[in-house]
Amino acid sequence: MKKIFYLLIATFAISACIPTGGSEPTIKQNDLSLNLSKIAITSCCYQSGNLSIFRAIQAKNPDLYIAMGDNVYADNIISNPDYPNWIQAQYDMLKNNFDYKNFRAAVPSIATWDDHDYGLNNAGKEFPFKVQSKEKFMKFWQIPSTHDIRTHDGIYTSYLYGDANHRVQIILLDCRNFLDVLSMEPLSPTNDTTKSILGATQWNWFRQQLTVPATIRIVVSSTQFGVEQNGWETWANYPHEMQNFYKAIKDANANGVFVVSGDVHFSEYNKRTIAGQYPIYDFTSSGLTHNEYNERPSQYRIGDVYRNYSFGMINIDWNASPIQISLDICDNAGNVAKQQIISLDELQM
C-alpha cells in the first residue's frame, strides 16, 4: 500500500543500531493435533513501531496466530543491491522487540507475506529479489527443512488441525510471487484472462486442497477478496480470478470456506453472495501499528470499517448447534470493537 517512504527512512536509520544475525528466538511450536477454537490474525506491522498490541493478543490466549502479510516493512525503495542484508535487518528488528519476542514464544505462528515483506510496494512476479525474500521469510518463520514450502516457488501452503470432528483447514495463499501486476494505483479491472494472481501451479494446488476433508476452511489472502473494485489492490481487479475461486469451491463441493485478509490499514467485513453457492465472507484485519482514514466504498461491506489499531480473533464454538464462528475486531487493548457471527450452516452447498 501507500504512505511508507518516511517510515522506511526512519526504519533504515534505526536498523543500523539493531543487532543482526545470531541465533533465532525461541518460538512456540505448531501443533496440528490441536482442536482450534481461538485464532488470532493480523497484518501491517511496522517493525520500528510500538508493538505493545502483541500483549493484548497474547492475553486472548489464542491457539494459533496467523500473520497475513506486511509482517515487516522491508521495501527495496532505494534499489539497494544488498537487499538480502536490508530485509534481514528489518526482520531482526522485529524479532528483537520485547513484546513480539514474548508473543512468539507463547503462541504458535504461521504466516504468508504481502508486498512489503515480499520486498516492494505492489510488486509481483517481476520482483528481482523474490528468491532471497523467500529465504529470509523461511528463516524468520523457522520453516522446517522438510516443509513443503521448500519444494516449490513461492510460499503457499496449508495446515490441517484437529481431530475428525473439529477439522480446520488453513490455506495460506501467496498473492505475490506469481502476480501479474497491472499498473500503478489507481488500478482498473483487467479483461485479460491471462493475468493471474495465483498462477497456474498454485491454482491447481488450491483446487486440490479444497478436496481435503475439513469442517471449516480458512483461506488466507493478503489482498482483500470481498470488496468491490476501488483503485487499490484487490481481487476485483481480476474478475476472472474471482470466478476461478468460486468455481474451485463449487467443483470441489467444499463447505465451510471463508476468507481472511489484510493490507489496507483498517478492519472490516465484506460478504459476496454468489448465485447457486453459499456466500463468501471476507474478514479483513489490518493495522497493528498504523491506520488509514480514507477507506474506499464497498457495496459488499457489512456495517462500517474500524479505523484504529486492531487485530482479529476467530472464535469457534464447537458446542453450539449449528457450530458458530465469531469474527471479532479487537482494539489495541483487546476489547471487541466489532463482531460478525457466522453459522456454519450458512457455509454449506
Secondary structure in CASP SS format (residue, H / E / C, confidence):
PFRMAT SS
TARGET T0000
AUTHOR 0000-0000-0000
METHOD secondary structure of the structure
MODEL  1
M C 1.00
K C 1.00
K C 1.00
I C 1.00
F H 1.00
Y H 1.00
L H 1.00
L H 1.00
I H 1.00
A H 1.00
T H 1.00
F H 1.00
A H 1.00
I H 1.00
S H 1.00
A C 1.00
C C 1.00
I C 1.00
P C 1.00
T C 1.00
G C 1.00
G C 1.00
S C 1.00
E C 1.00
P C 1.00
T C 1.00
I C 1.00
K C 1.00
Q C 1.00
N C 1.00
D C 1.00
L C 1.00
S C 1.00
L C 1.00
N C 1.00
L C 1.00
S C 1.00
K E 1.00
I E 1.00
A E 1.00
I E 1.00
T E 1.00
S C 1.00
C C 1.00
C C 1.00
Y C 1.00
Q C 1.00
S C 1.00
G C 1.00
N C 1.00
L C 1.00
S C 1.00
I H 1.00
F H 1.00
R H 1.00
A H 1.00
I H 1.00
Q H 1.00
A H 1.00
K C 1.00
N C 1.00
P C 1.00
D C 1.00
L E 1.00
Y E 1.00
I E 1.00
A E 1.00
M C 1.00
G C 1.00
D C 1.00
N C 1.00
V C 1.00
Y C 1.00
A C 1.00
D C 1.00
N C 1.00
I C 1.00
I C 1.00
S C 1.00
N C 1.00
P C 1.00
D C 1.00
Y H 1.00
P H 1.00
N H 1.00
W H 1.00
I H 1.00
Q H 1.00
A H 1.00
Q H 1.00
Y H 1.00
D H 1.00
M H 1.00
L H 1.00
K H 1.00
N C 1.00
N C 1.00
F H 1.00
D H 1.00
Y H 1.00
K H 1.00
N H 1.00
F H 1.00
R H 1.00
A H 1.00
A H 1.00
V C 1.00
P C 1.00
S E 1.00
I E 1.00
A E 1.00
T C 1.00
W C 1.00
D C 1.00
D H 1.00
H H 1.00
D H 1.00
Y H 1.00
G C 1.00
L C 1.00
N C 1.00
N C 1.00
A C 1.00
G C 1.00
K C 1.00
E C 1.00
F C 1.00
P C 1.00
F C 1.00
K H 1.00
V H 1.00
Q H 1.00
S H 1.00
K H 1.00
E H 1.00
K H 1.00
F H 1.00
M H 1.00
K H 1.00
F H 1.00
W C 1.00
Q C 1.00
I C 1.00
P C 1.00
S C 1.00
T C 1.00
H C 1.00
D H 1.00
I H 1.00
R H 1.00
T H 1.00
H C 1.00
D C 1.00
G C 1.00
I C 1.00
Y C 1.00
T E 1.00
S E 1.00
Y E 1.00
L E 1.00
Y E 1.00
G C 1.00
D C 1.00
A C 1.00
N C 1.00
H C 1.00
R C 1.00
V E 1.00
Q E 1.00
I E 1.00
I E 1.00
L E 1.00
L C 1.00
D C 1.00
C C 1.00
R C 1.00
N C 1.00
F C 1.00
L C 1.00
D C 1.00
V C 1.00
L C 1.00
S C 1.00
M C 1.00
E C 1.00
P C 1.00
L C 1.00
S C 1.00
P C 1.00
T C 1.00
N C 1.00
D C 1.00
T C 1.00
T C 1.00
K C 1.00
S C 1.00
I C 1.00
L C 1.00
G H 1.00
A H 1.00
T H 1.00
Q H 1.00
W H 1.00
N H 1.00
W H 1.00
F H 1.00
R H 1.00
Q H 1.00
Q H 1.00
L C 1.00
T C 1.00
V C 1.00
P C 1.00
A C 1.00
T C 1.00
I E 1.00
R E 1.00
I E 1.00
V E 1.00
V E 1.00
S E 1.00
S C 1.00
T C 1.00
Q C 1.00
F C 1.00
G C 1.00
V C 1.00
E C 1.00
Q C 1.00
N C 1.00
G C 1.00
W C 1.00
E C 1.00
T C 1.00
W H 1.00
A H 1.00
N H 1.00
Y C 1.00
P H 1.00
H H 1.00
E H 1.00
M H 1.00
Q H 1.00
N H 1.00
F H 1.00
Y H 1.00
K H 1.00
A H 1.00
I H 1.00
K H 1.00
D H 1.00
A H 1.00
N C 1.00
A C 1.00
N C 1.00
G C 1.00
V E 1.00
F E 1.00
V E 1.00
V E 1.00
S E 1.00
G C 1.00
D C 1.00
V C 1.00
H C 1.00
F C 1.00
S E 1.00
E E 1.00
Y E 1.00
N E 1.00
K E 1.00
R E 1.00
T C 1.00
I C 1.00
A C 1.00
G C 1.00
Q C 1.00
Y C 1.00
P C 1.00
I E 1.00
Y E 1.00
D E 1.00
F E 1.00
T E 1.00
S C 1.00
S C 1.00
G C 1.00
L C 1.00
T C 1.00
H C 1.00
N C 1.00
E C 1.00
Y C 1.00
N C 1.00
E C 1.00
R C 1.00
P C 1.00
S C 1.00
Q C 1.00
Y C 1.00
R E 1.00
I C 1.00
G C 1.00
D C 1.00
V C 1.00
Y E 1.00
R C 1.00
N C 1.00
Y C 1.00
S C 1.00
F E 1.00
G E 1.00
M E 1.00
I E 1.00
N E 1.00
I E 1.00
D E 1.00
W C 1.00
N C 1.00
A C 1.00
S C 1.00
P C 1.00
I C 1.00
Q E 1.00
I E 1.00
S E 1.00
L E 1.00
D E 1.00
I E 1.00
C E 1.00
D C 1.00
N C 1.00
A C 1.00
G C 1.00
N C 1.00
V E 1.00
A E 1.00
K E 1.00
Q E 1.00
Q E 1.00
I E 1.00
I E 1.00
S E 1.00
L H 1.00
D H 1.00
E H 1.00
L H 1.00
Q C 1.00
M C 1.00
END
